[in-house]
Amino acid sequence: MIEGFGHLGTMGVVDRLVRPVDRAMQRQAWVAFPYALSKKFGDDQGANMAGLLAYYAFLSIFPLLLVFTTILAYVLRGNPHLQQRILHSALVEFPVIGDQLKTEGLRGHWYVLVASAVISLWGARGVAAAAQTAWNTVWNVPYARRPGFLPALARSFGLLAVTGLAVLVTGLLSGIGESGDALGILTRVGVFVASAVINVGVFLLAFRLATANEVALRNMVPGAVISGVLWQVLLVVGTFLLAHQVRHMQSLYGTFGVVLGLLAWLHLQATLTLYAVEADVVRTRRLWPRSLVQPPLTQGDQRAYRAYAETTRRRPKDEQDVDVQFPERTPTQAAPDPSETSTTPTADEPTS
């Protein structure tokens, strides 16, 4: 009993200290919105989704580079100077590993080409599938409204085509920027801006392909702009670190450092992109402010929890309905018995 009262007393003190901070935070948009964004990211298990995206991207990139270099080795066998120029311009898109591959040159065998192509397609298909799952989860699209197997497969190949085209175009622009020393800083700035604009368009198209049609395209524009700019910034930062840091550590850390560096870069990119999409959802559906101490729930809390529950619906609305209720009670009232206030019907119970 004494321990119980001590626990209640401690909780009361914490409640009295935190609740005023909570109310003050909810009144300040510059604090309330980032907190709601981080809470939504945690509720959606965004870290797990980012890790899965990074894993499949890594699994796709290394074999894809082998395919790329092997094909160039066969096609440009008699022109080593052109080999190096093309290789340099395209691999600028992949910080950390670009220098490693450029030092090895363009070479390969047909069996390496076949095996690498198969593994790369498998990894790329995993990236596309993981992206669709992540984006629909972030937007709380019910399972019943998500594309079926064949439409999802078609969207996956569309995502692969968009990504491949973006890599080639931005790789070419990066190569132009690297060769624009005679024109100075203006050329590099122009290339950066052009690449960022292309990246924004690519991200917007990728978001459209990865998300169910019930989400309007206009709601994805801010996230695509943020993602495109951040992608370009990370490319520049990655290239800078490659030139000034990783190159000098190659002999010490070798392949181990290259792999870890690429994984970290891919995970950071996936995390920032997911945060950008989450910001679109929080802004569009007004999922803020969120409360630090519950109860009571804010309107943003209630909208978020309704969306989470609706996401689990696996049949059309005329066959399955999800009902969410929030009983009115003050913060000092005891929580009701779950057995007496169950608001989510079971599979055998009719909905209200």
Buried (B, 14 or more C-beta within 10 A) or exposed (E): EEEEEEEEEEEEEEEEEEBEEBEEBBEEEEBBBBBBBBBBBEBBEBBEBBBBBBBBBBBBBBBBBBBBBBBBBEEBEEEEEEBBBBBBBBBBBBBBBBBBBBEEEBEBEEEBBEBBBEBBBEBBBBBBBBBBBBBBBBBBBBEBBBBEEEEBBEBBBBBBEBBEEBBEBBBBBBBBBBEBEEEEEEBBEBBBEBBBBBBBEBBBBBBBBBBBEEBEEEBBBBBBBBBBBBBBEBBBEBBEBBEEEBEEEBEEEEEEBBBEBBBEBBBBBBBBBBBBBBBBBBBBBEBBBBBBBEBEBBEBBBBBBBBBBBBEBEEEEEEBBBEEEEEEEEEEEEEEEEEEEEEEBEEEEEEE
